[in-house]
Amino acid sequence: MKSYYVKYFFHSPKYPSQPRKPFPFLPPSHVNPNPNSLNQDQQEERKKKNKETIFFSSLKLCKGSIMASSLLLDLSSSSYSTTSRLLLPFHGNKTLTLNRRLFSKAVPCGRRSPAFSPVTMAMAADTSAKIIDGKLIAKQIREEVAGEVARMKNEIGIVPGLAVILVGSRKDSQTYVRNKKKACEAAGIISYEVDLPEDSTEEEMLKHISDFNTDPSVHGILVQLPLPRHMNEENILNSISIEKDVDGFHPLNIGRLAMQGRDPLFIPCTPKGCMELLHRYGVEIKGKRAVVIGRSNIVGMPAALLLQRENATISMIHSYTRNPEEITRQADIVISAVGVANLVRGSWLKPGAVVIDVGINPVDDAEDPRGYRLVGDVCYEEACKVASAVTPVPGGVGPMTIAMLLSNTLSSAKRIHRVEW
Ligand SMILES: Nc1nc(=O)c2c([nH]1)NC[C@@H]1CN(c3ccc(C(=O)N[C@@H](CCC(=O)O)C(=O)O)cc3)C=[N+]21
């Protein structure tokens, strides 16, 4: 039986909504900008894998009732930011309908040498776009948070606390959690970490959450996603007290975000980071056309709601969108969160557009000690020539996500302790 590597999972009770097991990272070869950098063996291995690998931008199981989410899964909840690392072996006997339209756009588009900072590269590439420096802004925000944390401690003797729950031993999740902890410590926020083995039960998880819900020294609770497939993500996220849900994933919180005249308790960290970058770079949003590529619960959808709250006219692009290129080209602001390397080409952009690239996609890089490097959803070099401002990857939205987590934890502690300033 032929086996395909399929991204991603099925939304059906019959099928778990999470990967069967993490599969070794296998980046699509056609986004490798420099296949010649591979040695002979690696090239052979690559050719072999290519033969048996089909990437989907969307797929349907023909029997109808079961629909698979697409590659344009939009950093969707259980696959957050890791879609491109997780490829599932699929031993299906079902007929698959492929829609390669969008994905076929994701081809190599130049290379950024790791030796150069984004800023130097932008200049070297003779571009006009301003580089939106997320790393710098995130640092400023972390310092602002640290100042307020110190003030809280001095004035009322309260130190904000963040609880992080990690299940399993995924390397990328461990790295993210470690970085979050480090950032907390640097800002003076106390972090509490619970590491659970992969095979822990949902009940154990719920017990930890319920303990944190009632623990007065904890002001924020974060469950690192994705969760192992035997856990029900919806149940778990719903059990986090809305007052402490610093990720802002609680459905009631999202409902408030979507409604006029209501305010959410927390704005989800990644979209909040995107908005903060637009604000701090003085990008006007009111009355502008904004396109959000990807409709995940944690990035695309809340990002569109936030832009709309600030009076932009929004369009959302997803795996079933016809003419994504044409629609994107009308946008003054583009936020891309799909997890497909180099999907958005220069030709997709209106001259002068502002581009926020949320994608974090690993692509092979034999020159990198890790064997891969990270690129965004947007072809950076091309975007630099057309857009007026672009976020780099890394160094763009990623660091902002962590800064926003600290900011949400601080505001939670302030709200709980009724701090007025
Ligand atoms: N409950 C939950 N909340 C999250 O906010 C959440 C999550 N689960 N699961 C995983 C994703 C991923 N995520 C990132 C945070 C920081 C960087 C980041 O700092 N990236 C750097 C460095 C990247 C590198 O070099 O490895 C950059 O883009 O410059 C990236 C990704 C938060 N996530």
The ligand as an SDF file (V2000), in Angstrom:
LIG
                    3D

 33 36  0  0  0  0  0  0  0  0999 V2000
   -0.7190   27.4660   24.8470 N   0  0  0  0  0  0  0  0  0  0  0  0
    0.1610   27.8680   23.9490 C   0  0  0  0  0  0  0  0  0  0  0  0
    0.4130   29.1780   23.8290 N   0  0  0  0  0  0  0  0  0  0  0  0
    1.3360   29.6340   22.9260 C   0  0  0  0  0  0  0  0  0  0  0  0
    1.5520   30.8520   22.8100 O   0  0  0  0  0  0  0  0  0  0  0  0
    2.0450   28.6630   22.1320 C   0  0  0  0  0  0  0  0  0  0  0  0
    1.7500   27.3050   22.3230 C   0  0  0  0  0  0  0  0  0  0  0  0
    0.8050   26.9420   23.2200 N   0  0  0  0  0  0  0  0  0  0  0  0
    2.3740   26.3560   21.6090 N   0  0  0  0  0  0  0  0  0  0  0  0
    3.4550   26.6780   20.7200 C   0  0  0  0  0  0  0  0  0  0  0  0
    3.3020   28.0620   20.1490 C   0  0  0  0  0  0  0  0  0  0  0  0
    4.5230   28.6120   19.5150 C   0  0  0  0  0  0  0  0  0  0  0  0
    4.8260   29.8190   20.2180 N   0  0  0  0  0  0  0  0  0  0  0  0
    5.9800   30.5660   19.9740 C   0  0  0  0  0  0  0  0  0  0  0  0
    6.5150   31.4140   20.9080 C   0  0  0  0  0  0  0  0  0  0  0  0
    7.6980   32.0790   20.6750 C   0  0  0  0  0  0  0  0  0  0  0  0
    8.3950   31.9120   19.4980 C   0  0  0  0  0  0  0  0  0  0  0  0
    9.6860   32.6360   19.3080 C   0  0  0  0  0  0  0  0  0  0  0  0
   10.1540   33.3380   20.1740 O   0  0  0  0  0  0  0  0  0  0  0  0
   10.3630   32.4750   18.1670 N   0  0  0  0  0  0  0  0  0  0  0  0
   11.6330   33.1200   17.9070 C   0  0  0  0  0  0  0  0  0  0  0  0
   12.7940   32.1640   17.8600 C   0  0  0  0  0  0  0  0  0  0  0  0
   12.6040   30.9420   17.0330 C   0  0  0  0  0  0  0  0  0  0  0  0
   13.8070   29.9690   17.0560 C   0  0  0  0  0  0  0  0  0  0  0  0
   14.9020   30.3560   16.6200 O   0  0  0  0  0  0  0  0  0  0  0  0
   13.6080   28.8050   17.4820 O   0  0  0  0  0  0  0  0  0  0  0  0
   11.5330   33.9670   16.6460 C   0  0  0  0  0  0  0  0  0  0  0  0
   10.5920   33.7770   15.8440 O   0  0  0  0  0  0  0  0  0  0  0  0
   12.3580   34.8550   16.4600 O   0  0  0  0  0  0  0  0  0  0  0  0
    7.8630   31.0970   18.5420 C   0  0  0  0  0  0  0  0  0  0  0  0
    6.6610   30.4300   18.7690 C   0  0  0  0  0  0  0  0  0  0  0  0
    3.9190   29.9820   21.2190 C   0  0  0  0  0  0  0  0  0  0  0  0
    3.0110   29.0110   21.2090 N   0  0  0  0  0  0  0  0  0  0  0  0
  1  2  1  0
  2  3  2  0
  2  8  1  0
  3  4  1  0
  4  5  2  0
  4  6  1  0
  6  7  2  0
  6 33  1  0
  7  8  1  0
  7  9  1  0
  9 10  1  0
 10 11  1  0
 11 12  1  0
 11 33  1  0
 12 13  1  0
 13 14  1  0
 13 32  1  0
 14 15  1  0
 14 31  2  0
 15 16  2  0
 16 17  1  0
 17 18  1  0
 17 30  2  0
 18 19  2  0
 18 20  1  0
 20 21  1  0
 21 22  1  0
 21 27  1  0
 22 23  1  0
 23 24  1  0
 24 25  2  0
 24 26  1  0
 27 28  2  0
 27 29  1  0
 30 31  1  0
 32 33  2  0
M  CHG  1  33   1
M  END
$$$$
